Amino acid sequence: MQHRGFGFSHLPMTSILDLRPAPICPDSFNLADYVMHGGQDHKVALRQPGDPLRESITFGDLRSVISNTAAALQKKRIGAGDYVMLRLGNTIEFPVVFLALAALGAIPVITSAQATQAEVDQMLAQVPVQAMVFAQNVALPDSNQCLIDVKSVITWDGTAIWNPLLGSADRPGYVMFTSGTSGVPKAVLHGHRAVWARRMMWQDWYGLTREDRMLHAGAFNWSYTLGTGLLDPWAMGATAIIAQHSHLEDLPGIIAAERATIFAASPGVFRKVLQTDFWPKTPDLRHALSAGDQLSGSLNARWENVTDTKIYPAFGMTECSTFLSASPHGAPTLSVQTGRKVGILNDKNVPVGFGVQGAIAVDKSDPGLMLGYLENGAPKLPLVGDWFVTSDQGMMEPDGRIHFAGRSRDMMNAGGYRVSPIEVESTLSNHTALDLAVCDIEIKQDVSVIVAFLVDATDQDCATLQAHAEQALARYKQPRAYVSVPHLPRSANGKLLRNELQTLWEIHHG
């Protein structure tokens, strides 16, 4: 594994890998200015296949509409330091307003268009929002917020000057919310620097160049799409392609027709796209990217068999930009990116040895790390010493490879042994193309066993997998039951909702 000129060191025999120093973020910075500086005016910044209004948007047009929108928002008394919630749909309006607010020094608050009124009210209780930019048919709160119809600020035919407000890269830049799968979502405040920190993915995950055409199979207002699908290609000066009007079965044809060089999606999308009957030739496609959930080896193998390209997975979280990834130019499996310092800590927050499982932790100096969770209007960053300790478990090799084991709350307990669901799922997935998940399930009071849930499995499928597990896994890691289900519980973005598998078991077993 080469590190391209960056020095690195690690404490002897402990799971800490320090790939710093990284390039230094400028002192005077604005994320919108940074994102929009890379592309030439005449070059296509965005392609939207199937959009009847604007299939192509150049960098010049994009800078113009962002400038016009910023000027219109300023006339509505939106300025530096104001928190402005975005209640927008899956349209170009979302990134335009996001960047316009950032250019003003205001703080966009990102929300899903699918959030209900009750969920929006929960979010508003955590963030001191001064205004809300909204679109029709999106749930709004029952409150006295200053409401701004997006149609009143989006102007394509204006002449406003591009003049983003520069300032400290550490100042508040935008707010996102955690997924909330374990409770009420938390408001995560990022600095302007967080978008700059994403450049560490360009080489160590994307292999991104100015000539690339990045096709992302996600909604504009999903953070994965916003970052990987739009902001990063634009900052590089590459072309982004968002096929928001298309069905999944159309994506192979779009990859070919749009001459996409990189395809990014969640594992769930890859799984469904690979069910397509016909794949055209895609000679321009170099590789694919996966994030949002764990990618199985069998899924990657099927993709490679169909497209003759590889999928490179990555790992990150709402609180920190993607910091572990495979790379077309480096490590073939999840590894620490150049510019990061990552450790594996035990339950006493002490670094463990290489090859020992513990909590994945990120050094407090990482520019992609959040400023903190918003509490009473101020960010609070929970650190243990110099570390932000995640709820994810992993094991580190001396060369920086990370074996991801899953979230702490997802770890299974089998007869006193802690078992990673990721390990069991990976073993089973290598022997079947079926969508599957494993979890320890309470089958009766105080009695839990590992159960494998398989989508549309036959009795023969279950018997075959059981026989494979008996050969490939220690006895305590083997599922004790194999259940065929019509589908797995997943979020709108395709992420497995493992905590709902207990309910799925009870539905099928009374």
Backbone hydrogen bonds, N-H to C=O, Kabsch-Sander energy under -0.5 kcal/mol:
donor,donor_aa,acceptor,acceptor_aa,energy
6,F,3,H,-1.8
9,S,18,D,-1.6
14,T,11,L,-1.9
15,S,352,V,-3.5
16,I,14,T,-2.2
17,L,342,V,-2.7
18,D,9,S,-2.1
19,L,17,L,-0.7
19,L,340,R,-3.1
29,F,27,D,-0.7
29,F,167,G,-3.2
34,Y,30,N,-2.5
35,V,31,L,-2.4
36,M,32,A,-2.1
37,H,33,D,-0.7
37,H,34,Y,-0.6
38,G,35,V,-0.5
43,K,40,Q,-1.4
45,A,57,I,-2.5
46,L,57,I,-2.1
47,R,240,A,-2.5
48,Q,55,E,-2.9
51,D,48,Q,-2.4
57,I,46,L,-2.2
59,F,40,Q,-0.6
59,F,43,K,-2.4
60,G,41,D,-2.3
62,L,58,T,-2.4
63,R,59,F,-2.7
64,S,60,G,-1.9
65,V,61,D,-2.6
66,I,62,L,-2.2
67,S,63,R,-2.4
68,N,64,S,-2.7
69,T,65,V,-2.4
70,A,66,I,-2.5
71,A,67,S,-2.3
72,A,68,N,-2.2
73,L,69,T,-2.6
74,Q,70,A,-2.3
75,K,71,A,-1.7
76,K,72,A,-0.8
76,K,73,L,-0.6
77,R,74,Q,-1.8
78,I,73,L,-1.8
79,G,77,R,-0.5
81,G,105,G,-2.5
82,D,79,G,-1.9
83,Y,128,P,-0.5
84,V,82,D,-0.6
84,V,107,I,-2.2
85,M,131,A,-2.3
86,L,109,V,-2.7
87,R,85,M,-0.7
87,R,133,V,-3.1
91,T,89,G,-1.9
94,F,91,T,-1.8
96,V,92,I,-1.8
97,V,93,E,-2.5
98,F,94,F,-2.4
99,L,95,P,-2.5
100,A,96,V,-2.2
101,L,97,V,-2.7
102,A,98,F,-2.0
103,A,99,L,-2.3
104,L,100,A,-1.4
105,G,101,L,-0.6
105,G,102,A,-1.0
106,A,101,L,-2.1
107,I,82,D,-3.7
109,V,84,V,-2.7
110,I,108,P,-0.6
110,I,175,V,-3.0
111,T,86,L,-0.6
115,A,112,S,-1.6
120,V,116,T,-2.5
121,D,117,Q,-2.4
122,Q,118,A,-1.7
123,M,119,E,-2.0
124,L,120,V,-2.6
125,A,121,D,-1.4
126,Q,123,M,-1.7
127,V,123,M,-1.0
129,V,127,V,-2.3
130,Q,83,Y,-2.9
131,A,83,Y,-1.3
132,M,146,C,-2.7
133,V,85,M,-2.4
134,F,132,M,-0.6
134,F,148,I,-2.4
135,A,87,R,-1.9
138,V,135,A,-0.8
143,S,141,P,-1.4
146,C,130,Q,-0.6
147,L,145,Q,-0.8
148,I,132,M,-3.2
149,D,147,L,-0.5
150,V,134,F,-2.8
152,S,149,D,-2.1
153,V,150,V,-1.5
154,I,150,V,-1.7
155,T,153,V,-0.7
163,N,161,I,-0.8
165,L,103,A,-3.2
166,L,164,P,-0.7
167,G,29,F,-1.2
169,A,27,D,-0.6
171,R,168,S,-1.4
173,G,190,H,-3.5
174,Y,190,H,-1.6
175,V,108,P,-2.6
176,M,188,V,-2.4
178,T,186,K,-2.2
183,G,180,G,-1.5
188,V,176,M,-3.7
188,V,186,K,-0.6
189,L,187,A,-0.6
189,L,372,G,-2.6
190,H,174,Y,-2.9
190,H,188,V,-0.6
192,H,171,R,-1.7
193,R,169,A,-2.5
194,A,191,G,-1.6
195,V,192,H,-1.2
196,W,192,H,-0.8
197,A,193,R,-2.5
198,R,194,A,-0.6
198,R,195,V,-0.6
199,R,196,W,-2.0
200,M,197,A,-1.7
201,M,198,R,-2.2
202,W,198,R,-0.5
202,W,199,R,-0.8
203,Q,199,R,-0.6
204,D,200,M,-0.9
205,W,201,M,-1.8
206,Y,201,M,-2.3
207,G,201,M,-0.5
207,G,202,W,-1.9
208,L,202,W,-2.4
212,D,209,T,-1.4
214,M,239,T,-2.5
215,L,213,R,-0.6
215,L,262,I,-2.9
216,H,214,M,-0.6
216,H,241,I,-2.5
217,A,264,A,-2.5
218,G,216,H,-0.9
222,W,219,A,-1.8
226,L,222,W,-3.0
227,G,223,S,-2.5
228,T,224,Y,-1.9
229,G,224,Y,-0.9
229,G,225,T,-0.9
230,L,225,T,-1.0
231,L,226,L,-2.9
232,D,227,G,-2.6
234,W,230,L,-2.5
235,A,231,L,-2.5
236,M,232,D,-1.8
237,G,233,P,-1.4
238,A,233,P,-3.3
239,T,212,D,-2.1
240,A,45,A,-2.8
241,I,214,M,-3.2
242,I,47,R,-2.4
243,A,216,H,-0.8
243,A,241,I,-0.5
244,Q,242,I,-1.0
245,H,49,P,-0.5
246,S,243,A,-1.5
250,D,247,H,-1.8
251,L,247,H,-0.5
251,L,248,L,-1.5
254,I,250,D,-1.9
255,I,251,L,-3.0
256,A,252,P,-1.8
257,A,253,G,-3.0
258,E,254,I,-2.9
259,R,256,A,-1.0
260,A,255,I,-1.8
261,T,213,R,-1.9
262,I,213,R,-1.5
263,F,287,H,-1.4
264,A,215,L,-2.9
265,A,289,L,-2.1
269,V,266,S,-0.8
270,F,266,S,-2.0
271,R,267,P,-2.6
272,K,268,G,-1.8
273,V,269,V,-3.1
274,L,270,F,-2.1
275,Q,272,K,-1.4
276,T,273,V,-1.8
285,L,282,T,-1.1
286,R,261,T,-3.1
287,H,261,T,-1.3
288,A,310,K,-2.6
289,L,263,F,-2.6
290,S,312,Y,-1.8
291,A,265,A,-1.0
296,S,294,Q,-0.5
300,N,296,S,-1.8
301,A,297,G,-2.2
302,R,298,S,-2.3
303,W,299,L,-2.3
304,E,300,N,-2.5
305,N,301,A,-2.1
306,V,302,R,-1.8
307,T,303,W,-3.0
308,D,304,E,-2.1
312,Y,288,A,-2.9
314,A,290,S,-1.4
315,F,324,L,-3.1
317,M,320,C,-2.2
320,C,317,M,-0.9
321,S,368,G,-1.0
323,F,315,F,-1.5
324,L,315,F,-1.8
325,S,335,S,-2.2
326,A,313,P,-2.5
327,S,331,A,-3.1
330,G,327,S,-0.9
335,S,325,S,-1.2
336,V,400,G,-1.6
337,Q,323,F,-2.1
339,G,19,L,-1.6
340,R,337,Q,-1.8
342,V,17,L,-2.1
343,G,361,A,-2.3
344,I,15,S,-2.2
345,L,359,A,-2.6
346,N,350,V,-2.6
349,N,346,N,-2.4
352,V,344,I,-2.3
355,G,396,M,-2.2
356,V,353,G,-1.7
358,G,394,G,-2.4
359,A,345,L,-3.2
360,I,392,D,-2.9
361,A,343,G,-2.9
362,V,388,F,-2.4
363,D,341,K,-2.4
364,K,386,D,-2.6
366,D,363,D,-1.9
369,L,366,D,-1.7
370,M,319,E,-2.5
371,L,189,L,-2.9
372,G,189,L,-1.2
373,Y,380,K,-2.3
374,L,187,A,-2.4
375,E,378,A,-3.0
378,A,375,E,-1.6
380,K,373,Y,-2.0
383,L,381,L,-0.9
384,V,387,W,-3.0
385,G,383,L,-0.6
387,W,384,V,-1.8
388,F,362,V,-3.0
389,V,387,W,-0.7
390,T,360,I,-2.4
390,T,388,F,-0.6
393,Q,406,G,-3.4
394,G,358,G,-2.7
395,M,403,H,-1.3
397,E,401,R,-2.7
400,G,397,E,-2.1
402,I,334,L,-3.0
403,H,395,M,-3.1
404,F,402,I,-0.8
405,A,393,Q,-2.9
406,G,393,Q,-0.9
408,S,391,S,-4.2
410,D,407,R,-1.2
411,M,407,R,-0.9
411,M,408,S,-0.8
412,M,419,V,-2.9
414,A,412,M,-0.6
414,A,417,Y,-3.0
415,G,413,N,-0.6
417,Y,414,A,-1.8
419,V,412,M,-3.1
419,V,417,Y,-0.6
422,I,405,A,-0.8
424,V,420,S,-1.6
425,E,421,P,-2.8
426,S,422,I,-2.5
427,T,423,E,-2.0
428,L,424,V,-2.3
429,S,425,E,-2.9
430,N,426,S,-1.5
431,H,428,L,-1.9
432,T,429,S,-1.0
437,A,453,F,-1.8
439,C,451,V,-1.9
441,I,439,C,-0.6
441,I,449,V,-3.3
443,I,441,I,-1.0
443,I,447,V,-1.6
444,K,447,V,-1.4
447,V,444,K,-2.7
449,V,441,I,-2.2
451,V,439,C,-2.8
452,A,481,A,-2.9
453,F,437,A,-3.3
453,F,451,V,-0.5
454,L,452,A,-0.5
454,L,483,V,-3.2
455,V,435,D,-2.6
456,D,454,L,-0.5
456,D,485,V,-2.4
457,A,454,L,-0.8
462,C,458,T,-2.1
463,A,459,D,-2.3
464,T,460,Q,-2.7
465,L,461,D,-2.4
466,Q,462,C,-2.3
467,A,463,A,-2.2
468,H,464,T,-2.0
469,A,465,L,-2.9
470,E,466,Q,-2.0
471,Q,467,A,-1.0
471,Q,468,H,-0.6
472,A,468,H,-2.1
473,L,469,A,-2.5
477,K,474,A,-1.7
478,Q,474,A,-0.8
478,Q,475,R,-1.1
480,R,450,I,-3.4
481,A,450,I,-0.9
483,V,452,A,-3.1
485,V,454,L,-2.8
491,S,495,K,-2.5
494,G,491,S,-2.0
497,L,489,P,-2.9
498,R,496,L,-1.1
500,E,497,L,-2.0
501,L,498,R,-1.7
504,L,500,E,-1.7
505,W,501,L,-2.4
506,E,502,Q,-2.2
507,I,503,T,-2.2
508,H,504,L,-1.5
509,H,505,W,-1.3
510,G,506,E,-1.4
